[in-house]
Amino acid sequence: MLHLVLGGARSGKSSFSEQWLQAQKEVAQQPPFYVATAQALDEEMQQRIAHHQQLRAASKWRLIECPLHLSKFLTGLNDKRINHPPETQYVLVDCLTLWLTNHLMVALEQKQDDRQSSDYLAEKIAELINALTYASTEHLATIVLVANEVGLGVVPLGKPSRLFVDHAGWLNQQLAKIAEQVTLVTAGIPLTLKSPKNGEVNYRG
């Protein structure tokens, strides 16, 4: 099962995602994976990471730091080196927006032009969608995906920023299409947009 959780900055989406995953009755049998995509590249990000670590300190997680190679991790969930014997896994990925940012930085560091950068991001998104589909169907994994809803503000200045917003929006749309459940969190309040009961996005508000 795939559960996509969207929200703005400090909306409560991470806390909701952790609580939702831990509420699944099978999780008590084995600690779930916490896949962190953030990179502590400056003091401000170090503080953000420390804040999240403090919030989940009392919970049992198997921490995986995966800023770039998320698809590889997902397709190898039932690798005996990770899990012996292979069992259904429970995974929280927080967050895909940072994962996309990390790949954008790779493109910029390689001095790719606009078309090359766009193609590179599209390729990585396609790889991720395939890996998530494989993990949820072949491994029967329950995966909670946290992502920022970045399309509610003004159009950003600068080509790299606009490129990022475009691909972040396309990523969220593709994730919502394959996810069985989609939740939007605003001010700590979850709103179900899509659920396994109806399998469709609720546009009625």
C-alpha positions as CSV (number, residue, x, y, z in Angstrom):
1,M,0.0,0.0,0.0
2,L,1.1,3.5,-0.8
3,H,0.0,6.4,1.3
4,L,0.9,9.9,0.1
5,V,0.9,12.7,2.7
6,L,1.0,16.2,1.5
7,G,1.3,19.5,3.3
8,G,3.1,22.8,3.6
9,A,6.0,23.6,5.8
10,R,5.3,23.0,9.5
11,S,1.8,21.7,8.6
12,G,2.1,18.6,10.8
13,K,2.5,16.2,7.9
14,S,5.5,14.4,9.3
15,S,3.9,13.9,12.8
16,F,0.7,12.6,11.2
17,S,2.7,10.3,8.9
18,E,4.6,8.8,11.8
19,Q,1.5,8.3,13.9
20,W,-0.5,6.8,11.0
21,L,2.2,4.2,10.2
22,Q,2.8,3.3,13.9
23,A,-1.0,2.8,14.3
24,Q,-0.9,-0.1,11.8
25,K,-1.3,-3.2,13.9
26,E,1.4,-5.2,12.2
27,V,4.1,-2.6,12.9
28,A,4.3,-3.8,16.5
29,Q,6.0,-7.0,15.2
30,Q,9.0,-5.2,13.8
31,P,10.3,-1.6,13.7
32,P,9.5,0.2,10.5
33,F,12.0,1.9,8.3
34,Y,12.5,5.7,8.6
35,V,14.0,6.8,5.3
36,A,15.4,10.3,5.8
37,T,16.4,12.2,2.6
38,A,17.7,15.4,4.3
39,Q,21.3,16.4,4.1
40,A,22.9,18.4,6.9
41,L,24.7,20.9,4.6
42,D,24.3,23.9,6.9
43,E,23.6,24.8,10.5
44,E,19.9,25.6,9.8
45,M,19.3,22.1,8.3
46,Q,21.2,20.5,11.1
47,Q,18.8,22.1,13.5
48,R,15.8,20.9,11.5
49,I,17.1,17.4,11.4
50,A,17.8,17.5,15.2
51,H,14.3,18.7,15.8
52,H,12.8,15.7,13.9
53,Q,15.1,13.3,15.7
54,Q,14.0,14.7,19.0
55,L,10.3,14.3,18.1
56,R,10.7,10.6,17.2
57,A,13.3,9.8,20.0
58,A,10.8,7.7,22.0
59,S,9.8,5.6,19.0
60,K,11.6,2.6,17.5
61,W,12.6,3.1,13.9
62,R,15.2,1.6,11.6
63,L,16.9,4.7,10.3
64,I,18.1,4.8,6.7
65,E,19.7,8.0,5.4
66,C,19.0,8.1,1.7
67,P,19.4,11.5,0.1
68,L,19.7,10.2,-3.5
69,H,19.4,6.5,-4.1
70,L,15.8,6.0,-2.9
71,S,14.8,3.8,-5.8
72,K,17.6,1.3,-5.1
73,F,16.6,1.0,-1.5
74,L,12.9,0.4,-2.3
75,T,13.6,-2.3,-4.8
76,G,15.9,-4.1,-2.3
77,L,13.5,-4.1,0.6
78,N,13.4,-7.8,0.9
79,D,17.2,-8.2,0.5
80,K,18.2,-10.8,3.1
81,R,21.0,-8.4,4.2
82,I,18.3,-6.0,5.3
83,N,15.6,-8.4,6.5
84,H,16.0,-12.0,7.3
85,P,13.7,-13.8,6.8
86,P,12.0,-11.5,4.2
87,E,8.7,-10.1,5.5
88,T,6.3,-7.4,4.6
89,Q,7.9,-4.1,5.4
90,Y,6.7,-0.8,6.7
91,V,8.4,2.3,5.4
92,L,8.2,6.1,6.0
93,V,9.9,8.3,3.5
94,D,10.4,11.9,4.7
95,C,10.5,13.7,2.5
96,L,10.3,13.4,-1.3
97,T,10.6,17.1,-1.8
98,L,14.1,17.1,-0.3
99,W,14.9,14.0,-2.4
100,L,14.0,16.0,-5.5
101,T,16.0,19.0,-4.3
102,N,19.0,16.8,-3.8
103,H,18.8,15.6,-7.4
104,L,18.3,19.2,-8.7
105,M,21.5,20.1,-6.9
106,V,23.3,17.2,-8.7
107,A,22.1,18.6,-12.0
108,L,23.2,22.1,-11.2
109,E,26.6,20.9,-9.9
110,Q,27.1,19.0,-13.2
111,K,26.3,22.3,-15.0
112,Q,23.5,20.7,-17.1
113,D,21.5,23.0,-19.2
114,D,17.7,23.5,-18.7
115,R,16.7,20.6,-21.0
116,Q,19.3,18.3,-19.5
117,S,18.3,19.1,-16.0
118,S,14.6,18.6,-16.8
119,D,15.3,15.3,-18.5
120,Y,17.4,14.2,-15.6
121,L,14.7,15.0,-13.0
122,A,12.0,13.3,-15.1
123,E,14.2,10.2,-15.3
124,K,14.7,10.1,-11.6
125,I,11.0,10.5,-11.0
126,A,10.2,7.7,-13.4
127,E,12.6,5.4,-11.6
128,L,11.0,6.3,-8.3
129,I,7.5,5.6,-9.5
130,N,8.6,2.2,-10.9
131,A,10.4,1.4,-7.6
132,L,7.4,2.3,-5.5
133,T,5.1,0.3,-7.6
134,Y,7.4,-2.7,-7.4
135,A,7.9,-2.4,-3.6
136,S,4.2,-2.1,-2.9
137,T,3.1,-4.9,-5.2
138,E,6.0,-7.4,-5.2
139,H,7.1,-6.9,-1.6
140,L,3.6,-6.0,-0.3
141,A,5.2,-3.1,1.6
142,T,3.2,-0.4,3.3
143,I,4.9,2.9,2.4
144,V,4.1,6.4,3.6
145,L,5.4,9.1,1.4
146,V,5.8,12.7,2.8
147,A,6.0,15.5,0.3
148,N,5.5,19.3,0.3
149,E,2.6,20.9,-1.6
150,V,4.6,23.7,-3.3
151,G,2.2,24.9,-5.9
152,L,0.1,27.2,-3.7
153,G,2.4,30.2,-3.8
154,V,3.5,32.7,-6.3
155,V,5.6,31.6,-9.3
156,P,9.2,31.7,-8.1
157,L,12.0,33.8,-9.7
158,G,14.8,32.1,-11.5
159,K,14.9,29.1,-13.9
160,P,16.2,26.6,-11.3
161,S,13.3,27.5,-8.9
162,R,10.7,27.2,-11.6
163,L,12.2,23.9,-12.8
164,F,12.0,22.6,-9.3
165,V,8.4,23.7,-8.7
166,D,7.3,22.2,-12.0
167,H,8.9,18.8,-11.3
168,A,7.7,18.8,-7.7
169,G,4.1,19.3,-8.9
170,W,4.5,16.5,-11.5
171,L,6.0,14.2,-8.9
172,N,3.1,14.7,-6.5
173,Q,0.6,14.1,-9.3
174,Q,2.2,10.8,-10.3
175,L,2.5,9.7,-6.7
176,A,-1.2,10.5,-6.1
177,K,-2.1,8.5,-9.2
178,I,-0.5,5.3,-7.9
179,A,-1.2,5.8,-4.2
180,E,-4.2,4.0,-2.6
181,Q,-4.5,6.8,0.0
182,V,-3.7,10.5,-0.2
183,T,-3.9,12.9,2.8
184,L,-3.5,16.6,2.9
185,V,-2.4,18.0,6.3
186,T,-3.1,21.7,7.1
187,A,-2.5,23.2,10.5
188,G,-2.2,19.7,11.9
189,I,-5.5,18.6,10.6
190,P,-5.6,15.7,8.1
191,L,-8.0,15.8,5.2
192,T,-8.5,12.6,3.2
193,L,-8.3,13.3,-0.6
194,K,-8.2,9.7,-1.7
195,S,-8.9,6.5,0.2
196,P,-8.9,2.7,-0.5
197,K,-12.7,2.8,-0.1
198,N,-13.4,4.8,-3.2
199,G,-10.0,4.8,-5.0
200,E,-10.7,8.3,-6.4
201,V,-9.7,11.8,-5.5
202,N,-12.4,13.6,-3.6
203,Y,-12.8,16.9,-5.4
204,R,-15.9,17.9,-3.4
205,G,-13.8,19.4,-0.6
